[in-house]
Amino acid sequence: MRTPRARTKGPRVAELVVAFFGDIVGGPGRRAFAHGAQVARERHGAHIVIVNAENSRHGSGLSRDGYDLIRRAGADALTLGDHCFREKQAIALLNDAAHPVSRPANLAQGAPGKRFVRIDPAQREGAPPSGPLYVLTVLGRLFMPIPSDDPFAAVDREISAIPEANAMVIVEAHAEASSEKQAIAWHCAQRWPKRVVAVVGTHTHVQTADARVLEQCVGAVTDIGMCGPHRSIIGREVHDVLRFMTTQGPGALEVATEDARACGALLRIDPASRRCLHIETLNIPVS
């Protein structure tokens, strides 16, 4: 299932198609992503597939085995959020330039790991001529569990340092508050038009219905949802969460297993003008 959105007006152009999937939650999420990535490429013509993988190891963190599985499933780039350092194996991946995985750019100055992933669309089969695509994540500061620096200043700093004049940027706003994610999107649309092509929100695991193109250039959606079990409470077993919320008693919040879906956003980008022409949400059930 997908939500159609109106295109910006103008002549037909050669489009770069990017699928960005939300947080992978455990094994069901990994399997859902593998299916969703295949559908994105075969049915929607995606040239590039990106996914947030910070909850892929039993619901929290990224392991080396999980990274390898997600890459083989079709991910060109992996992003991480507030659980980026939950697994030591993830730090090794973040510190290795050979692995396209990044952590939020607005952590402490001395934090390990890459602050962005650079993708060369020219190396993707069928992609139109294009400058490089940078994928950048920032954490929100409202209601988030770890301290972080100003996300707006971090976006400005990282984009200002990009050397290529024809580069495009996708910003992932990994945040709790809808207002903060929308503010980051509007900041990018007004401060970085024809540089930032999209701002996608992640973290809540609940897909929102507000996909739109801001200022005729930046695709935006408050939250793209999760890859994971949807007969759940944000990916966890319903009875575990209800037990905790009604009794505050001990016990693990296990990853659920039923109704696995891959949720995300599909972006159609004009690389010549560096504008997002169209954005729609994806909600792909695993049959």
N, C-alpha and C positions, 0 to 999 in steps of 0.2 A: 504494500500500500504506500502511496506517496501523495503528498499534497501539492497540487499544481499551483504555480505562481505566474503572474503575468510577466512577460519579458519587457525590458526597456525597449522603446521604439527605435527603429533604425534598420538599415539594410543588413542582410544576412552576412555574417563574417565567419572566418575560420575560428572555431571555438576550441579553447583548451578546457577539457572537462575534468573536474576534480571532485572526488568523493571524500568527505571527511566524516568518519564514524566516531560516535561517542564512546565513553568509558567502557572498556571491556571488563566484565565482571566474571571472574573465575572461569572454570572449564566450559560451562554453557555459553559464556560470552565469547570465548575463543572460537568455539564451533559456530556460533552465530556470525561472528565477524568473517570467518572463512567463507561462509555461504554468501554473506552480504557483499564481500569484495568481488566474488565471482559474478553476482548479479549486476553490480555496479559497472563492471567492465563489459560484460556480454550484452546486457540489456540497455544500459544507459551510455555506453561508450566512454567510460571513464579512462582517461590516460594516466591519472595519478590517484593513488589511494593512500589516505592518511588516517591514523587512528590514535586515540588516547588509550594507553595500555597500563595505566597506573594501578588498576584494580585486577589485573589479569591473573595474579598468583593467589588463588584461594580467596579472592575478593579484596586483596590489598597488596600492592607492590608488584614489581616485575622481576622475574627470574631469567636466567640465561636460557633455560629450556623454553620458557614461555616466549621470550624474544624470538628465538629461532622458529618456533611454530607460527608466530604471527607474521614474521617475514615470509616464510614459505607460503602462507595463506594469501599473500598478495600485498602486504603493506610496504609502501615506498618510504614512509616515515612514521615514526612513533613519537608521541608526546607523552609527558608525564606531568602530574600536578602536585598536590600537597603530599602525596605518598611517594614522591620520587626517590627518597633515600631509605624507604622501608626495608629494602633488600640490598645487602652489600654487593651482590652480583650486578645490580643495576648501576651502581657507581662505576664499576669497571667498564660497562658498556657506555656510560655517559662520557667517560674520559677518553674513549677510543674514537678517533676521528673516522674510522672505517665503518662505524655503526651509526645509521641515521636515526638516532634517538636523542631527544633533548629534554632538559628540565626547565622550569619557569625562569624567565630572565630577570625577575625582580627579587631573587633571593639575596642573602648577604653576599658582599663582595668576594669573600673567600670561599664561597660554596663551590664544590666540584662540579664538573660536567659542562656540556655544551649548552649554550643559551638559545640556539636555533639549529634548524636543519636546512641545508641548501639543496634543492633539487634542480636538476637540469632537465627540463621537459624535452629538449631535443633528443635525449637518449630514450624516450618513450615511443614505442611504435605507434604511428599514426598521429602523433601530436603535431600541431601546426608550429611554424617558426615562432620562437619565444625566447625572451630573456629568462634568467633564473627565477625560481620560485623559492622564497624563504618562508619557513614555517616557524612562528614565534609564539610562545605561551607566556602569559602573565597571570599571576594569582591575584584574586581580589583580596581586599583587606577587611571587608565587612563580614562578621560572623565566621571567619575562617580560623582553623585550629593552629596554624603556624604563623609567625610574624613574617612580613614581607615588606619590601620597599614600595614606593609609589608606582602603581602599574602604568599610569599615564606617562610619567617621566621615563620609565623603562622602555616603553614603546618608542618614545621620541629618541632616546639614546641609541637603541639598537637600529632603528631605521636610518637615522642620520649617518651611521657608520657603514651602511651597505655601499660598496664601491660602484656597482653597476648601475648605470643610468636607466637601463631598461628592466630592472628587477621588479618583481611583484612580491607582495607579502600577504600571507594569511596569518591573522592574529587569532589565537585561541584564548578566550577569556575564561579562565578556570576559577569560578567564583560562585558564592552562595546567593548573593543578592541580585535579583533581576535588574534593579535600577543601576547597579554598578556595571553589570555587563552591557546594558544598553548605553550607559555613559561612555564606556570604552569604545563602543561601536561608533557613536556619534563623534567622539574625539578623532577617531581615525578618518572618518568621512570628511570632516572639516579641516583637519590638520594635514592629512596625508592622502588627498584624492589622487587617483591614478598612480598610486604607489601601493597602498593597501587595497586589496581586491575583495577581502572578506574578513569579517569578525564573527567567529562562531563561539557560542558559549557552551561550556561543559561543567561537570561536577555534580549537578543535582540528580542526574540519571532520569529526569523527567522531561520529555520532549515538549517544547512549546510550539504554539501555532502562529508565530509572528514573523515568519521568514519574509524578508523584503529587501529591496535594493535602496540604500540610502544615498541621497544626492546623485542618483543615476550612476553610481560608480562602485559602492561598497556593499556587497551582499552581507546581510546580518540576520542572525537568529539568536534569541536569548539562550536557548539550550537545545542541543541536538539529541539529547537523550543518551541511552546506553545500549551497548551490545550485551545482552544478558537475558535472564529469565524474567518474564513480565508477569507471571503469576507469583508475585512477590511484593515486598515493600522495598523499593529501590534496590532490588537484587537479592535480598535476604529472605529466608523462609518466614512466611507470615506468622506462624505460631511462635517462632523465636522472638520476633520483634514485639508481638503483642504481649508475650510473657514478660519481657523486659519493661515495656512501657506501663503495664498494669501492676507489676509487683516489684520492679527494680531488683529482682532476684538475679543470681549469677547464672552463667551459661553462655555458650557461644552463640553468635548470630551466624548461622550457617548460610552459605550460598544456596539459593533455591535452584530448582532444576527445570521447571515446567514453562512452556510457552516462550521458548528462546526466540529473540528477535534481534536484528541488527538495525539500529537507529542511527541516523546521521543526517548529513545535508549534501546535496548535489549542487555544484557550482559550475556555471558556464561562463567562461571568461574570454574576453577579447584581448589577446596578448599584445596586439598592436597599440591599442589605446590604454591598456592596463585598467580595464573596467570590468566589473561583474555585470553580465547581461541578464542573468537569471539565477535565482536560488530557489530550491525546493527542499523540503524535508523528505527523508527516506525512513520507512518503517517496514522492514523486510522480514517476514516470518520464516522460520526454518521449517520447511515442509516435512 
